[in-house]
């Protein structure tokens, strides 16, 4: 088991009510690793990975980051502010959990 596989397996066990997590190469949008509590078609997982890359580095996010830099008087840069995002969904959590 690779260190990425180990980290994903440990994380899904340690994060309360975690139903899925993945590791995405942000430069390509490629899903490098995933753990879920249910099975999903690879096509769905690949689409989620691509959407994740857009969520972190899509054109709207890049525009927001540019405005942040301008408002703070920082030079233009390709650095990204968003490094991690946690999504909670009441749909997948059981009542009382």
Phi and psi restraints in degrees (value plus and minus 20) as a CYANA .aco file:
   2 UNK   PHI     -94.2   -54.2
   2 UNK   PSI     146.7   186.7
   3 UNK   PHI     -85.1   -45.1
   3 UNK   PSI     -52.1   -12.1
   4 UNK   PHI     -85.9   -45.9
   4 UNK   PSI     -66.2   -26.2
   5 UNK   PHI     -78.6   -38.6
   5 UNK   PSI     -63.6   -23.6
   6 UNK   PHI     -82.4   -42.4
   6 UNK   PSI     -63.4   -23.4
   7 UNK   PHI     -84.5   -44.5
   7 UNK   PSI     -61.9   -21.9
   8 UNK   PHI     -85.4   -45.4
   8 UNK   PSI     -64.7   -24.7
   9 UNK   PHI     -82.0   -42.0
   9 UNK   PSI     -64.7   -24.7
  10 UNK   PHI     -84.5   -44.5
  10 UNK   PSI     -62.1   -22.1
  11 UNK   PHI     -83.8   -43.8
  11 UNK   PSI     -64.6   -24.6
  12 UNK   PHI     -86.3   -46.3
  12 UNK   PSI     -46.7    -6.7
  13 UNK   PHI     -98.4   -58.4
  13 UNK   PSI     -55.9   -15.9
  14 UNK   PHI    -106.7   -66.7
  14 UNK   PSI     -43.8    -3.8
  15 UNK   PHI    -106.7   -66.7
  15 UNK   PSI      98.0   138.0
  16 UNK   PHI     -76.2   -36.2
  16 UNK   PSI     111.9   151.9
  17 UNK   PHI      40.2    80.2
  17 UNK   PSI      -0.2    39.8
  18 UNK   PHI     -89.8   -49.8
  18 UNK   PSI     107.4   147.4
  19 UNK   PHI    -129.3   -89.3
  19 UNK   PSI     -36.8     3.2
  20 UNK   PHI    -184.6  -144.6
  20 UNK   PSI     128.5   168.5
  21 UNK   PHI    -174.6  -134.6
  21 UNK   PSI     134.8   174.8
  22 UNK   PHI    -169.7  -129.7
  22 UNK   PSI     144.7   184.7
  23 UNK   PHI    -142.1  -102.1
  23 UNK   PSI      98.2   138.2
  24 UNK   PHI    -135.8   -95.8
  24 UNK   PSI     113.4   153.4
  25 UNK   PHI     -95.0   -55.0
  25 UNK   PSI      88.9   128.9
  26 UNK   PHI     -88.1   -48.1
  26 UNK   PSI     -44.2    -4.2
  27 UNK   PHI     -95.5   -55.5
  27 UNK   PSI     -45.9    -5.9
  28 UNK   PHI    -135.2   -95.2
  28 UNK   PSI     -38.4     1.6
  29 UNK   PHI      58.0    98.0
  29 UNK   PSI      -9.7    30.3
  30 UNK   PHI    -102.4   -62.4
  30 UNK   PSI     114.5   154.5
  31 UNK   PHI     -98.8   -58.8
  31 UNK   PSI      95.4   135.4
  32 UNK   PHI    -113.3   -73.3
  32 UNK   PSI     -43.3    -3.3
  33 UNK   PHI    -185.1  -145.1
  33 UNK   PSI     129.4   169.4
  34 UNK   PHI    -172.6  -132.6
  34 UNK   PSI     127.1   167.1
  35 UNK   PHI    -155.3  -115.3
  35 UNK   PSI     114.5   154.5
  36 UNK   PHI    -157.6  -117.6
  36 UNK   PSI     138.2   178.2
  37 UNK   PHI    -108.1   -68.1
  37 UNK   PSI     -26.2    13.8
  38 UNK   PHI    -155.9  -115.9
  38 UNK   PSI     142.5   182.5
  39 UNK   PHI    -108.2   -68.2
  39 UNK   PSI     125.3   165.3
  40 UNK   PHI    -159.2  -119.2
  40 UNK   PSI     125.1   165.1
  41 UNK   PHI     -81.5   -41.5
  41 UNK   PSI     124.3   164.3
  42 UNK   PHI     -76.2   -36.2
  42 UNK   PSI     -55.3   -15.3
  43 UNK   PHI     -78.8   -38.8
  43 UNK   PSI     -61.7   -21.7
  44 UNK   PHI     -85.5   -45.5
  44 UNK   PSI     -65.5   -25.5
  45 UNK   PHI     -82.2   -42.2
  45 UNK   PSI     -60.2   -20.2
  46 UNK   PHI     -84.6   -44.6
  46 UNK   PSI     -59.6   -19.6
  47 UNK   PHI     -86.2   -46.2
  47 UNK   PSI     -59.4   -19.4
  48 UNK   PHI     -83.3   -43.3
  48 UNK   PSI     -60.5   -20.5
  49 UNK   PHI     -82.0   -42.0
  49 UNK   PSI     -65.5   -25.5
  50 UNK   PHI     -83.5   -43.5
  50 UNK   PSI     -60.7   -20.7
  51 UNK   PHI     -85.1   -45.1
  51 UNK   PSI     -55.2   -15.2
  52 UNK   PHI     -83.8   -43.8
  52 UNK   PSI     -63.6   -23.6
  53 UNK   PHI     -80.2   -40.2
  53 UNK   PSI     -61.7   -21.7
  54 UNK   PHI     -84.1   -44.1
  54 UNK   PSI     -58.9   -18.9
  55 UNK   PHI     -81.5   -41.5
  55 UNK   PSI     -59.9   -19.9
  56 UNK   PHI    -104.7   -64.7
  56 UNK   PSI     -55.4   -15.4
  57 UNK   PHI    -154.7  -114.7
  57 UNK   PSI      -1.2    38.8
  58 UNK   PHI     -88.9   -48.9
  58 UNK   PSI     153.1   193.1
  59 UNK   PHI     -80.1   -40.1
  59 UNK   PSI     -57.7   -17.7
  60 UNK   PHI     -86.2   -46.2
  60 UNK   PSI     -61.1   -21.1
  61 UNK   PHI     -85.4   -45.4
  61 UNK   PSI     -62.7   -22.7
  62 UNK   PHI     -80.3   -40.3
  62 UNK   PSI     -60.1   -20.1
  63 UNK   PHI     -83.9   -43.9
  63 UNK   PSI     -62.7   -22.7
  64 UNK   PHI     -82.7   -42.7
  64 UNK   PSI     -65.1   -25.1
  65 UNK   PHI     -81.6   -41.6
  65 UNK   PSI     -59.6   -19.6
  66 UNK   PHI     -82.3   -42.3
  66 UNK   PSI     -63.2   -23.2
  67 UNK   PHI     -84.0   -44.0
  67 UNK   PSI     -60.4   -20.4
  68 UNK   PHI     -78.6   -38.6
  68 UNK   PSI     -67.8   -27.8
  69 UNK   PHI     -80.9   -40.9
  69 UNK   PSI     -64.3   -24.3
  70 UNK   PHI     -82.1   -42.1
  70 UNK   PSI     -64.7   -24.7
  71 UNK   PHI     -87.0   -47.0
  71 UNK   PSI     -44.5    -4.5
  72 UNK   PHI    -116.0   -76.0
  72 UNK   PSI     -19.8    20.2
  73 UNK   PHI      51.0    91.0
  73 UNK   PSI       6.2    46.2
  74 UNK   PHI    -112.5   -72.5
  74 UNK   PSI     132.2   172.2
  75 UNK   PHI     -89.0   -49.0
  75 UNK   PSI     135.6   175.6
  76 UNK   PHI     -80.6   -40.6
  76 UNK   PSI     121.8   161.8
  77 UNK   PHI    -174.1  -134.1
  77 UNK   PSI     138.3   178.3
  78 UNK   PHI    -114.5   -74.5
  78 UNK   PSI     -16.8    23.2
  79 UNK   PHI     -85.7   -45.7
  79 UNK   PSI     127.2   167.2
  80 UNK   PHI    -130.8   -90.8
  80 UNK   PSI     120.6   160.6
  81 UNK   PHI     -98.9   -58.9
  81 UNK   PSI     -61.6   -21.6
  82 UNK   PHI     -99.8   -59.8
  82 UNK   PSI     102.3   142.3
  83 UNK   PHI    -133.8   -93.8
  83 UNK   PSI     -48.5    -8.5
  84 UNK   PHI    -172.3  -132.3
  84 UNK   PSI     129.5   169.5
  85 UNK   PHI    -160.2  -120.2
  85 UNK   PSI     115.4   155.4
  86 UNK   PHI    -130.3   -90.3
  86 UNK   PSI     111.1   151.1
  87 UNK   PHI    -134.0   -94.0
  87 UNK   PSI     108.1   148.1
  88 UNK   PHI    -130.6   -90.6
  88 UNK   PSI     116.4   156.4
  89 UNK   PHI    -151.5  -111.5
  89 UNK   PSI      97.9   137.9
  90 UNK   PHI     -87.3   -47.3
  90 UNK   PSI     -39.5     0.5
  91 UNK   PHI     -86.2   -46.2
  91 UNK   PSI     -57.0   -17.0
  92 UNK   PHI    -113.0   -73.0
  92 UNK   PSI     -29.6    10.4
  93 UNK   PHI    -113.6   -73.6
  93 UNK   PSI     117.7   157.7
  94 UNK   PHI     -96.6   -56.6
  94 UNK   PSI     126.6   166.6
  95 UNK   PHI     -77.6   -37.6
  95 UNK   PSI     119.9   159.9
  96 UNK   PHI      65.8   105.8
  96 UNK   PSI     -23.9    16.1
